[in-house]
Structures are given as structure tokens and as C-alpha cells.
Amino acid sequence: MTIISPPYRRGITILLAILPLFVVEPGFDEQYYYRLTNSFLGNAYSLDSTCDKLVPLMAKSSNSAGQYWKFTRAGGCYRMSNVLLGPGYALPTGSHPPFMAIAGNASGQ
């Protein structure tokens, strides 16, 4: 996972296993945007979304606004949105296939 600080500069790559060592309070810093990758595809691919289909997908890592994700505290959880779609859309949990839904007071967001 790469932390991207406003305005979308490359940040520091931090392994999730050691993240708690650097965070005073558990959770995500809402001032930063994050690039999400996985161990299978590595840093070459990042979670992205498109504005026409609202479908998240793993795409080649680039400077695309759909690849900068923000975690915003919503109750006891976090809502995931990205720069491309803004805070008006969020990724709900448990939706198959996954999609970017209009942000609201839903338990899955």
C-alpha cells in the first residue's frame, strides 16, 4: 500500500503488518490518499474505478485519479471513496459484483 499525500504526491510504501508501529491511533489518516495493491499482482496493479461503469477493478498502476483512495471514518468503520468519483460515491461491502454506490448512511459503506 502506498500512501499518497495531498496533492497526490508519491508517499511511503508501508507494509500493513508494520503499520500499527507508526500510527498513534489505530486507523487510517483521513488527510491522505492510499494506493491499494495486493500481494498476487504486486505494485504493478492498483485498485481503480471508472466513471462510466462505476466498477472497481485492478488496473496497471498509474497516476489515474481512480487509484487514489480515501478512508473516511463513518461510525465505527471506514467509507472508501476515490479522487475520480469524489466523496459522493463509496465502495460498499458484500456487493457482488462490486460497484461504486452513491454514498449514504448504509451499513455496508
Protein Blocks (a to p, Z undefined) as FASTA:
>chain_A
ZZdddehiacddddfklmmmmpmbgcddfkbccddddfklommbccdddfklopacdddd
dfbfklpccdddehjbccdddfklommbccdehiacdddddddddfkZZ
